[in-house]
Amino acid sequence: MARNAQTCGRNGRKVAAGAAAAAAAVVGAGGVAFTAPGVTLPRHDVQSQAALSSGKTAAPAAASQPSVAARAAAAAAVLGAASLAASRRASRAGQKRDGRTARKVVIEDMEDVCEQTGVTLTRYLFELSNRGVVDGDLNSIMTSICEASKVISKLVNTAPLKQAELLGLQGEINVQGEDQKKLDVITNEVFKNALRYTGKLGTLASEEEDEPVEGGEQKYGVLSETFAETGKYVCVFDPLDGSSNVDAGIPVGTIFGVFEEPNTDECELPSDLTGGLTSEQQRCLAGTLQPGKALVAAGYVLYSASTELVLTLGKGVVGFTLDFSIGEFVMTRPSIKIPARGKIYSCNQANVNDWDEPMREYITALRSGTGETGKPYSLRYIGSMVGDIHRTLLYGGIFTYPADTKNQDGKLRLLYEGAPMSMIVEQAGGKAITGHSRVLDIPPVSVHQRVPVILGSSDDVDECKKYYDASTDPTLKERCERRMKGVAA
């Protein structure tokens, strides 16, 4: 027992020492660094970071900047066991919360450090709530999304074992003329039910719903006054992106975005959009049709070899991995930054002959190595937007689903695919355009509006945009201008 305690103490010292230097790296990179409830790490106070491990006044920060490798190595130290151990010590000592001063870590009292798992999504949201980054309603919504994602992950993983129940076509066609898979319908209900029970949503809009629906409790009966509340948020989502691949066991995902519900009394919808709609339907539609730049949160969940949830609340991008042993999403990517330039392009190259000329020229340059880098890019394409963008986000490069002769507005939906993914990529340091304009600036004219999407590393997207800017085809700019004016292209 004594030997174990001694070993754990030594490990604790290493973790704590690494945490101090790592915290400075994460904060310096613009991330959110914290240890325990009540132990706040000031964003620009490097000395406070060092005080966590030594308990002494730290020397001024060195002139050298933390490397990318240092920030990567920082994740476990900053967001792992030391923070949870500090929480227990603070609680036992009865210390008061102080929003500006880092607490001292007592090295000798770290016997529980070895057993800790890290920072969960629940813990992360709790910390952000304490700092005023998110309110209680948004916290509740994100928690419900987290729970729904766990259920969907289970459904996707067990689908091959329950083929009659979960795989194959439902026998129905959605509003976009697509055959619905059984899992499309099931996962849509899972997501809707989880969000409705929060009582914090005013409106829901999904790929599988013809029109936006009221987010408040309707069909289940009021469980309590809490569940009868009227929400101030709007959630848009694609419950199972890439569902056409699910029968083959290829990675699929969930995409979501959250808006604040506007004052619908001030929203004027065009007459061609309100015809035949009830006043309640008009309210839901007005709350939903907002440009992507109005998003307050966006994220996706990748169901693959592991289940990963990537989230932005407008202050950088954070990644979590589902630990099935404890049933929690645990932070594994504290600050996701997309490389400024990549080596991979991702697209359905079978459509190359139908693309607009600027996109054809750009992809030809990437393939031949005649682009700005002078080196050929590699093609990687899964056919599931979540999977392709997850790889692009981590490795860099460019993802595109452009317009073509058959789909002049592209195929991806603006509200619940293009806009949320564009917010994530931009928050990670990348860019997202339709060709001439920024995706997040486009005001939607319908819930299921489609747009061309080109997103990824900032230098790669800038290079692609040069081809569009140099184009003399007037129809390309005309379509872009119509979208920016809120008129269907």
C-alpha positions as CSV (number, residue, x, y, z in Angstrom):
1,M,0.0,0.0,0.0
2,A,2.8,2.4,0.9
3,R,4.6,1.6,-2.3
4,N,1.5,2.2,-4.4
5,A,0.9,5.5,-2.6
6,Q,4.5,6.5,-3.2
7,T,4.3,5.6,-6.9
8,C,1.1,7.4,-7.4
9,G,2.6,10.5,-5.7
10,R,5.5,10.4,-8.2
11,N,3.1,10.1,-11.1
12,G,1.0,12.9,-9.7
13,R,4.0,15.2,-9.6
14,K,4.8,14.5,-13.2
15,V,1.2,15.1,-14.3
16,A,1.0,18.3,-12.3
17,A,4.3,19.6,-13.6
18,G,3.2,18.8,-17.2
19,A,-0.2,20.4,-16.6
20,A,1.4,23.8,-15.8
21,A,3.4,24.0,-18.9
22,A,0.6,22.5,-21.0
23,A,-2.0,24.9,-19.8
24,A,0.1,27.8,-21.0
25,A,0.4,26.2,-24.4
26,V,-3.3,25.6,-24.7
27,V,-4.2,29.1,-23.5
28,G,-1.6,30.6,-25.8
29,A,-3.2,28.8,-28.7
30,G,-6.6,30.4,-27.9
31,G,-8.1,27.4,-26.2
32,V,-10.1,27.2,-23.0
33,A,-7.8,25.8,-20.2
34,F,-9.2,24.9,-16.8
35,T,-8.4,22.6,-13.9
36,A,-11.2,22.1,-11.4
37,P,-14.5,23.8,-10.6
38,G,-13.5,27.0,-8.9
39,V,-10.0,26.9,-10.3
40,T,-10.0,29.3,-13.2
41,L,-6.9,29.8,-15.3
42,P,-6.8,33.4,-16.6
43,R,-6.3,33.4,-20.4
44,H,-3.2,35.6,-20.4
45,D,-1.7,34.8,-17.0
46,V,1.1,32.3,-17.7
47,Q,2.4,32.8,-14.1
48,S,-0.8,31.5,-12.7
49,Q,-0.4,28.4,-14.9
50,A,3.0,27.6,-13.4
51,A,1.7,28.2,-9.9
52,L,-0.5,25.2,-10.2
53,S,2.4,22.8,-10.1
54,S,4.9,24.6,-7.9
55,G,2.8,26.7,-5.6
56,K,5.4,29.4,-5.9
57,T,5.6,32.6,-7.9
58,A,6.6,31.7,-11.4
59,A,9.2,33.5,-13.5
60,P,8.1,35.5,-16.5
61,A,7.1,33.4,-19.5
62,A,10.0,32.5,-21.8
63,A,10.2,34.2,-25.1
64,S,9.9,30.9,-27.0
65,Q,6.4,30.0,-28.1
66,P,4.9,26.5,-27.5
67,S,5.2,24.2,-30.5
68,V,2.3,22.3,-32.1
69,A,3.6,19.2,-30.6
70,A,3.6,20.8,-27.2
71,R,0.0,21.8,-27.5
72,A,-0.9,18.2,-28.6
73,A,0.9,16.7,-25.7
74,A,-0.8,19.2,-23.4
75,A,-4.2,17.7,-23.8
76,A,-4.0,14.9,-21.3
77,A,-2.1,16.9,-18.7
78,V,-4.3,20.0,-18.7
79,L,-7.6,18.3,-19.0
80,G,-6.9,15.0,-17.3
81,A,-6.5,13.7,-13.8
82,A,-4.8,16.6,-12.2
83,S,-7.9,18.8,-12.6
84,L,-10.2,16.3,-11.0
85,A,-7.8,15.8,-8.1
86,A,-7.7,19.5,-7.5
87,S,-11.4,19.6,-7.4
88,R,-11.5,17.1,-4.6
89,R,-8.9,18.9,-2.6
90,A,-10.7,22.2,-3.0
91,S,-13.9,20.7,-1.8
92,R,-12.3,19.1,1.3
93,A,-10.5,22.2,2.2
94,G,-13.7,24.3,1.9
95,Q,-11.9,26.8,-0.3
96,K,-14.0,29.5,-1.9
97,R,-14.3,29.9,-5.6
98,D,-12.2,32.6,-7.2
99,G,-12.9,33.4,-10.8
100,R,-9.5,35.0,-11.3
101,T,-6.9,33.3,-9.2
102,A,-5.4,29.8,-9.8
103,R,-5.4,27.5,-6.8
104,K,-2.3,25.7,-5.5
105,V,-2.1,22.0,-6.2
106,V,-1.1,20.0,-3.1
107,I,1.2,17.3,-4.6
108,E,1.1,15.0,-1.6
109,D,-2.7,14.7,-1.9
110,M,-2.9,13.2,-5.4
111,E,-3.5,9.5,-4.6
112,D,-6.6,9.4,-6.8
113,V,-4.9,10.8,-9.9
114,C,-4.0,7.5,-11.4
115,E,-7.6,6.3,-11.7
116,Q,-9.1,9.4,-13.4
117,T,-10.4,9.4,-16.9
118,G,-10.2,13.0,-18.0
119,V,-12.7,15.7,-18.7
120,T,-16.1,14.6,-19.9
121,L,-18.4,16.7,-22.2
122,T,-20.8,17.2,-19.2
123,R,-17.9,18.6,-17.2
124,Y,-16.8,20.8,-20.1
125,L,-20.2,22.3,-20.5
126,F,-20.4,22.8,-16.7
127,E,-17.2,24.7,-16.8
128,L,-18.4,26.9,-19.7
129,S,-21.6,27.6,-17.9
130,N,-19.6,28.8,-14.8
131,R,-17.8,31.2,-17.1
132,G,-20.9,32.6,-18.8
133,V,-20.0,31.1,-22.2
134,V,-23.2,29.1,-22.4
135,D,-26.5,29.6,-20.5
136,G,-28.5,26.8,-18.8
137,D,-30.8,26.3,-21.7
138,L,-28.0,25.8,-24.2
139,N,-26.3,23.5,-21.7
140,S,-29.4,21.4,-21.5
141,I,-29.7,21.2,-25.3
142,M,-26.1,20.1,-25.7
143,T,-26.5,17.5,-23.0
144,S,-29.6,16.1,-24.9
145,I,-27.7,16.0,-28.2
146,C,-24.9,14.1,-26.4
147,E,-27.4,11.5,-25.0
148,A,-29.1,11.1,-28.4
149,S,-25.8,10.6,-30.1
150,K,-25.0,7.7,-27.7
151,V,-28.3,6.0,-28.7
152,I,-27.6,6.5,-32.4
153,S,-24.0,5.2,-32.0
154,K,-25.5,2.0,-30.4
155,L,-28.1,1.7,-33.2
156,V,-25.4,2.1,-35.9
157,N,-23.1,-0.4,-34.3
158,T,-25.8,-3.1,-33.8
159,A,-27.5,-2.6,-37.1
160,P,-25.8,-5.5,-38.9
161,L,-27.0,-7.8,-36.1
162,K,-30.6,-6.6,-36.5
163,Q,-30.9,-6.2,-40.2
164,A,-34.6,-6.7,-40.5
165,E,-35.3,-4.0,-37.9
166,L,-32.6,-1.4,-38.7
167,L,-31.3,-1.9,-42.2
168,G,-32.8,-1.4,-45.7
169,L,-35.4,1.1,-47.0
170,Q,-38.4,2.3,-44.9
171,G,-40.5,2.4,-48.0
172,E,-41.1,6.1,-47.9
173,I,-39.6,9.1,-49.7
174,N,-38.7,12.3,-47.9
175,V,-39.5,15.9,-49.0
176,Q,-36.3,16.0,-51.1
177,G,-37.3,13.0,-53.1
178,E,-34.9,10.6,-51.5
179,D,-35.6,7.1,-50.3
180,Q,-35.6,7.0,-46.5
181,K,-33.6,4.3,-44.8
182,K,-35.1,2.7,-41.7
183,L,-32.3,4.2,-39.6
184,D,-33.1,7.6,-41.1
185,V,-36.5,7.5,-39.6
186,I,-35.4,5.9,-36.3
187,T,-32.5,8.3,-35.6
188,N,-34.7,11.3,-36.5
189,E,-37.2,10.3,-33.8
190,V,-34.4,9.7,-31.3
191,F,-33.0,13.2,-31.9
192,K,-36.4,14.9,-31.9
193,N,-37.5,13.2,-28.7
194,A,-34.3,13.9,-26.9
195,L,-34.4,17.6,-27.8
196,R,-38.1,18.1,-27.1
197,Y,-37.9,16.7,-23.6
198,T,-35.5,19.5,-22.7
199,G,-38.3,22.1,-23.0
200,K,-35.6,24.5,-24.1
201,L,-36.3,24.5,-27.8
202,G,-38.7,26.7,-29.7
203,T,-38.3,25.0,-33.1
204,L,-36.7,21.9,-34.6
205,A,-35.8,21.4,-38.3
206,S,-34.5,18.1,-39.7
207,E,-33.5,16.7,-43.0
208,E,-36.3,14.1,-42.5
209,E,-39.1,16.6,-41.7
210,D,-41.0,18.4,-44.5
211,E,-41.3,21.6,-42.4
212,P,-39.8,22.9,-39.2
213,V,-41.8,21.7,-36.1
214,E,-42.4,23.1,-32.7
215,G,-39.7,22.1,-30.3
216,G,-41.8,22.3,-27.2
217,E,-43.4,19.2,-25.6
218,Q,-46.5,18.2,-27.6
219,K,-47.2,14.5,-27.9
220,Y,-45.9,13.1,-24.7
221,G,-47.9,15.0,-22.1
222,V,-46.4,17.5,-19.7
223,L,-44.2,15.7,-17.1
224,S,-43.7,18.9,-15.1
225,E,-43.7,22.6,-15.4
226,T,-40.0,22.5,-16.5
227,F,-40.9,20.4,-19.5
228,A,-43.7,22.9,-20.5
229,E,-41.3,25.8,-20.9
230,T,-41.0,27.7,-24.2
231,G,-37.5,27.5,-25.5
232,K,-35.5,30.3,-27.0
233,Y,-33.3,28.2,-29.3
234,V,-33.7,26.6,-32.7
235,C,-32.0,23.3,-33.5
236,V,-31.3,22.2,-37.1
237,F,-29.9,18.7,-37.7
238,D,-29.2,15.8,-40.1
239,P,-29.7,12.8,-37.8
240,L,-27.8,10.3,-40.0
241,D,-25.6,11.9,-42.7
242,G,-24.4,9.3,-45.2
243,S,-27.2,6.9,-44.4
244,S,-27.0,5.4,-47.9
245,N,-23.7,3.8,-46.7
246,V,-24.9,2.4,-43.5
247,D,-25.7,-1.0,-44.9
248,A,-22.1,-1.4,-45.9
249,G,-20.7,-0.4,-42.5
250,I,-19.1,2.7,-43.8
251,P,-18.7,5.7,-41.4
252,V,-21.8,7.9,-41.0
253,G,-22.5,10.8,-38.7
254,T,-24.9,13.4,-37.2
255,I,-24.7,17.1,-38.0
256,F,-26.3,19.8,-35.9
257,G,-26.5,23.5,-35.4
258,V,-28.2,25.8,-32.8
259,F,-29.6,29.3,-33.4
260,E,-31.1,31.7,-31.0
261,E,-34.8,32.0,-31.9
262,P,-35.4,35.6,-33.2
263,N,-38.3,37.9,-32.3
264,T,-40.7,36.5,-34.9
265,D,-42.8,39.6,-34.7
266,E,-39.9,41.4,-36.5
267,C,-39.5,38.7,-39.1
268,E,-41.2,39.3,-42.4
269,L,-41.4,36.2,-44.6
270,P,-42.0,36.5,-48.3
271,S,-45.6,35.8,-49.3
272,D,-44.5,32.9,-51.5
273,L,-43.1,31.2,-48.4
274,T,-46.1,31.7,-46.1
275,G,-48.9,30.5,-48.4
276,G,-50.9,27.7,-46.8
277,L,-49.0,27.8,-43.5
278,T,-50.6,28.3,-40.1
279,S,-49.4,31.1,-37.9
280,E,-47.5,28.5,-35.8
281,Q,-45.8,27.1,-38.9
282,Q,-44.9,30.6,-40.0
283,R,-43.4,31.2,-36.6
284,C,-41.3,28.1,-36.8
285,L,-40.2,28.9,-40.3
286,A,-39.2,32.4,-39.4
287,G,-37.1,31.1,-36.5
288,T,-35.4,28.6,-38.7
289,L,-34.4,30.6,-41.8
290,Q,-31.3,32.3,-40.4
291,P,-27.9,32.6,-42.1
292,G,-25.1,30.4,-40.7
293,K,-23.3,33.4,-39.2
294,A,-26.2,33.6,-36.6
295,L,-25.3,30.1,-35.3
296,V,-24.4,30.0,-31.6
297,A,-23.2,26.3,-31.7
298,A,-22.5,23.7,-34.2
299,G,-21.1,20.2,-34.2
300,Y,-21.1,16.7,-35.6
301,V,-20.8,13.2,-34.3
302,L,-18.8,10.6,-36.3
303,Y,-19.8,6.9,-35.9
304,S,-16.8,4.9,-37.0
305,A,-14.1,2.9,-35.4
306,S,-14.7,5.2,-32.5
307,T,-17.6,7.6,-31.8
308,E,-16.3,11.2,-31.9
309,L,-18.2,14.4,-31.1
310,V,-16.7,17.6,-32.5
311,L,-18.2,20.8,-31.1
312,T,-17.9,24.6,-31.4
313,L,-19.6,27.2,-29.3
314,G,-18.0,30.1,-31.2
315,K,-14.8,29.9,-29.2
316,G,-12.7,27.3,-31.0
317,V,-13.3,23.7,-31.8
318,V,-13.1,20.8,-29.3
319,G,-13.3,17.1,-29.8
320,F,-14.6,14.3,-27.6
321,T,-14.5,10.5,-27.9
322,L,-17.2,8.2,-26.5
323,D,-15.7,5.9,-23.8
324,F,-18.1,3.0,-23.8
325,S,-16.8,1.7,-20.5
326,I,-18.2,4.7,-18.6
327,G,-20.8,5.8,-21.1
328,E,-19.3,9.3,-21.4
329,F,-17.8,11.5,-24.1
330,V,-14.3,12.3,-22.9
331,M,-12.2,15.2,-24.2
332,T,-9.5,13.9,-26.5
333,R,-8.9,17.0,-28.8
334,P,-8.8,20.1,-26.6
335,S,-8.1,22.6,-29.5
336,I,-8.6,21.5,-33.1
337,K,-6.8,23.6,-35.6
338,I,-6.9,22.8,-39.3
339,P,-3.6,23.1,-41.1
340,A,-3.3,26.1,-43.3
341,R,-2.4,23.9,-46.3
342,G,-3.1,20.2,-46.9
343,K,-2.2,17.5,-49.3
344,I,-5.6,15.9,-49.8
345,Y,-8.6,16.8,-51.8
346,S,-12.0,15.2,-51.2
347,C,-14.8,15.1,-53.8
348,N,-16.9,12.9,-56.0
349,Q,-14.6,13.1,-59.0
350,A,-17.0,11.0,-61.1
351,N,-18.9,14.3,-61.7
352,V,-15.9,16.2,-62.9
353,N,-17.2,16.6,-66.5
354,D,-20.4,18.2,-65.2
355,W,-18.7,20.8,-62.9
356,D,-18.4,24.5,-63.5
357,E,-15.2,25.4,-65.4
358,P,-13.3,26.9,-62.4
359,M,-13.7,23.8,-60.3
360,R,-12.6,21.6,-63.2
361,E,-9.5,23.7,-63.6
362,Y,-8.7,23.7,-59.9
363,I,-9.0,20.0,-59.4
364,T,-7.0,19.3,-62.6
365,A,-4.2,21.5,-61.1
366,L,-4.3,19.6,-57.8
367,R,-4.1,16.2,-59.6
368,S,-1.2,17.2,-61.9
369,G,0.8,19.1,-59.3
370,T,0.6,22.4,-61.2
371,G,-1.2,24.3,-58.4
372,E,0.4,26.7,-56.0
373,T,2.3,24.0,-54.0
374,G,3.8,22.5,-57.1
375,K,2.9,19.0,-55.8
376,P,0.1,16.7,-56.7
377,Y,-2.6,16.1,-54.1
378,S,-4.0,12.7,-53.1
379,L,-7.7,12.0,-53.5
380,R,-9.6,10.6,-50.5
381,Y,-13.4,10.3,-50.6
382,I,-15.7,8.3,-48.3
383,G,-19.1,9.7,-49.6
384,S,-20.2,10.6,-46.0
385,M,-19.8,14.3,-45.4
386,V,-19.0,13.9,-41.7
387,G,-16.3,11.4,-42.4
388,D,-14.7,13.4,-45.2
389,I,-14.8,16.7,-43.3
390,H,-13.4,15.1,-40.1
391,R,-10.4,13.9,-42.0
392,T,-10.0,17.3,-43.7
393,L,-10.3,19.0,-40.3
394,L,-7.5,17.0,-38.8
395,Y,-5.1,16.6,-41.8
396,G,-5.9,19.7,-43.8
397,G,-6.7,19.9,-47.5
398,I,-10.0,20.7,-49.2
399,F,-13.5,19.1,-49.3
400,T,-15.9,20.1,-52.1
401,Y,-19.3,19.2,-53.3
402,P,-19.7,21.8,-56.1
403,A,-22.5,22.7,-58.4
404,D,-22.8,20.8,-61.6
405,T,-25.0,20.8,-64.7
406,K,-27.7,18.6,-63.0
407,N,-27.5,20.3,-59.6
408,Q,-26.7,24.0,-60.2
409,D,-27.1,24.7,-56.5
410,G,-25.1,21.7,-55.4
411,K,-26.6,18.9,-53.3
412,L,-25.7,19.7,-49.7
413,R,-28.4,21.4,-47.6
414,L,-27.5,24.9,-46.3
415,L,-29.2,24.9,-42.9
416,Y,-28.2,21.6,-41.4
417,E,-25.2,20.5,-43.4
418,G,-23.4,23.4,-45.1
419,A,-23.8,26.1,-42.4
420,P,-22.9,24.0,-39.3
421,M,-19.9,22.4,-41.0
422,S,-18.7,25.8,-42.3
423,M,-18.9,27.2,-38.8
424,I,-16.8,24.4,-37.4
425,V,-14.2,24.7,-40.1
426,E,-14.0,28.5,-39.7
427,Q,-13.7,28.2,-36.0
428,A,-10.8,25.8,-36.5
429,G,-9.0,28.4,-38.7
430,G,-10.2,27.2,-42.2
431,K,-12.6,28.8,-44.7
432,A,-15.9,27.8,-46.4
433,I,-17.2,29.2,-49.7
434,T,-19.7,28.4,-52.4
435,G,-17.3,29.7,-55.1
436,H,-17.6,33.4,-54.9
437,S,-19.2,33.9,-51.5
438,R,-18.9,32.8,-47.9
439,V,-21.3,30.0,-46.9
440,L,-22.2,31.5,-43.5
441,D,-23.4,34.8,-45.2
442,I,-26.1,33.2,-47.3
443,P,-29.7,33.9,-46.0
444,P,-31.7,30.7,-46.5
445,V,-35.0,30.9,-48.4
446,S,-36.2,27.4,-47.5
447,V,-35.4,24.8,-44.9
448,H,-34.0,22.3,-47.4
449,Q,-32.2,24.8,-49.7
450,R,-29.1,23.4,-51.3
451,V,-25.8,25.2,-51.9
452,P,-22.4,24.3,-53.4
453,V,-19.8,23.8,-50.6
454,I,-16.1,24.2,-50.8
455,L,-14.3,24.1,-47.4
456,G,-11.1,23.2,-45.8
457,S,-7.6,24.7,-45.2
458,S,-7.5,28.5,-45.6
459,D,-4.7,28.5,-48.2
460,D,-6.4,25.7,-50.3
461,V,-9.8,27.4,-50.3
462,D,-8.1,30.8,-51.2
463,E,-6.4,29.1,-54.1
464,C,-9.7,27.6,-55.3
465,K,-11.5,30.9,-55.0
466,K,-8.9,32.5,-57.4
467,Y,-10.2,30.2,-60.1
468,Y,-13.8,31.4,-59.6
469,D,-12.7,35.1,-59.4
470,A,-10.9,34.7,-62.7
471,S,-13.8,33.1,-64.4
472,T,-15.6,35.2,-67.1
473,D,-18.8,33.0,-66.9
474,P,-21.5,35.6,-65.9
475,T,-23.9,32.8,-64.8
476,L,-21.7,31.8,-61.9
477,K,-21.6,35.3,-60.4
478,E,-25.3,35.7,-61.1
479,R,-26.2,32.6,-59.2
480,C,-24.0,33.7,-56.3
481,E,-25.6,37.1,-56.2
482,R,-29.1,35.7,-56.1
483,R,-28.2,33.5,-53.2
484,M,-26.7,36.4,-51.3
485,K,-29.9,38.4,-51.9
486,G,-32.0,35.6,-50.4
487,V,-33.4,34.5,-53.8
488,A,-33.2,30.9,-54.9
489,A,-30.5,30.5,-57.6
